[in-house]
Amino acid sequence: MPLNAGFQTIQLPFAPLLVFSGRHGRKRDPNADLKEPVPLAVQRLFNAVPKTELHLHLGGSTPLPLLRQFMKENGLSRKEVSKVAKVSDRFVDLDDFLTTYYKVPAHVKTPDQFYRATRAVVAEAAAENVRVLEVRTSILKKGGAPEAIVAAVERALKDGLQAAKVHYGFEMLGSLIILAQRAGTPEDSLESARLAVELSRKPGSLIRGFDLAGSEGQHSVDKHAAALRYIQTYGKPQGLGLTVHAGETPMSDQLSGVDSIKKALALGADRIGHGIQLMQDPELLAYSQVARLPIELCPWSNVQIQAVKGYGDHPLKEMLSKGLNVSLSTDNRMMSKITLTEQLGQLWAHHQVTSWDEIKQLTRNGVNAAFLTPMEKTRALKNVEAAFAAIEQNPLNQRTIARYLNNNAPKKRLNQFA
């Protein structure tokens, strides 16, 4: 069988790692004012880095061409597809972002569409050396029974992980996180929690966690306390993890972003999605340091919804310097028009990540925070360390690391395309 046989039916709209204008003849990046050029040697190095992606929404990461196909299958005319299938580069805030999210990624509906979407996302992640991938999605009120949707995603994950091993030669671990929407009713979130626990008991299930996501500014975590308590009582004893979007925005209904994080922790959260507001509270910061609280950071997503002004304003650098347990994810690959490799490049260009040790620590944090079994985690860490060792043995990589990731790189690094 050819090495790429497992991926032949999936067409991926890969964006170039670096976008030029002028004589190069490529379309100007609409976010050029927020992005900096990255040397090709650094791009190649970052693409080779073994990565983790713990915070990835399936619908928002489904390639747009595939979503357009789903729209047609779901009955939209060509004219309607052209009108609906548009995604802005920037948003006013999180709720503005969600307005588009509920129109475009929402067209992943049927079990077959969930299967194809998952295969495409796994293939994209594998192409940039993601070793641990956690896909999250809601399963209620779709175009099929929740059980059928879960089965389709699990089958796609297994098929995609096997194809990645054949095609790239490394083991990729993948799992599913069932998601409840803050904008939904407490009854809906509790039903999602019940289904997550029930379906995770099936032999071979890849359900490893539960998440509360959506409009944090409009809906407090308190509204869905029953669902989170259900996971804490019935899900955790059988190995389910609990992650909660919190502290992504300054306010959460009547709570501050800081209080939103504290409430999520009080209700049993093992990990926090985004969590950038915790830097505003010394007490919460100290707790996060001591408890090694895993925080799923998605820097470009935070910039895109203007939770921070730009990459340079993101708290990642400070979080790393204070020893916080942070890992990197894209949040929504399609909606944010970003890959992990591109995001690493921009974090480097904006002096958020300045050393090779920081790059390695971000990956190690991701593996340790993942909702894996102890045996899987040990195996993943071993594979990641072997991948880093192989990178470091390459003379070209050694020169790139010494020049660009030694913490003493020149402050002005633009136009150094070595």
C-alpha angles and dihedrals in degrees: 000000000000115000093245097044092111092059102040095105095049120084113195123199096217114189119217114263090234126030120210131185135197118038093007087071097224124133114264114255109247089217094051090122089063099039133072130205117264123208113251091236090057091047091053092048093049092048089055093049112108107241143189128217112194099157109056126137111211098213094045091049098048109114111258095235088057091048089052088055090050090051090056091048089051092057105266117142121235090257092050091049091053090051098045102038097075126117123188123225094227134024134204092235142323094290090053088052091049091053088066092038092059091052104042113028088036087080090079091096119133126063090248091053090048088052094051093043092052093048091052093049093048090050092051092049094047091052090064096043101260106171100183120036126180115188118198129195143152115246105190125100095010129130094282144026114296090239092055092048093050091048091051094050092046092049091049091049092052093046092045095048091050091049090050091054092050094044102040104020098233133104114252119192120208137180143170129245116198111223133210122198122235088213090057126085123274086244091057094049091048090051090050090051091049091050092048091055095042097046094043088064092066115105111265094014116159094200105123105159154008129235138192111210143156136068103012093172093059102035129048122216087239089074090067100036092121092059093049092047089051090056091046092051103038107014104048095054088061095045105268116146125215124220126174132195101235138148091022090123132031093249136035107193102295093344127087118240088254092053089047089060092046091050091050091051092048088054092054107270112168093189136021123223112222097339095174092143092068088083088071093066122062093198094052091043091053091048091050091052095050096040093044087229109198111235121192105215122197103178101178091047088055090051092045093058090039095243081136126019098235145332090281091057095052116113093227095105092051092045091054092047090053092051097247117167099247131158132183130246136159097229093207117012095193099036092046094038091222142118127206089250092054091046092052089051093053093045088054093046090052093048094247092122113031108158139057089231090059091053091052093045092054090056094044090050090052094052093047092048095046120111092246132135114258091254092050091048093051091049093047093050091050091051093047093050090049090051092051091048091052091051092050092051092060111096092214091053090046090058093046092050092046093049102040109019106042097101088245098077114138115271091234104058102157124124092016096130100168 
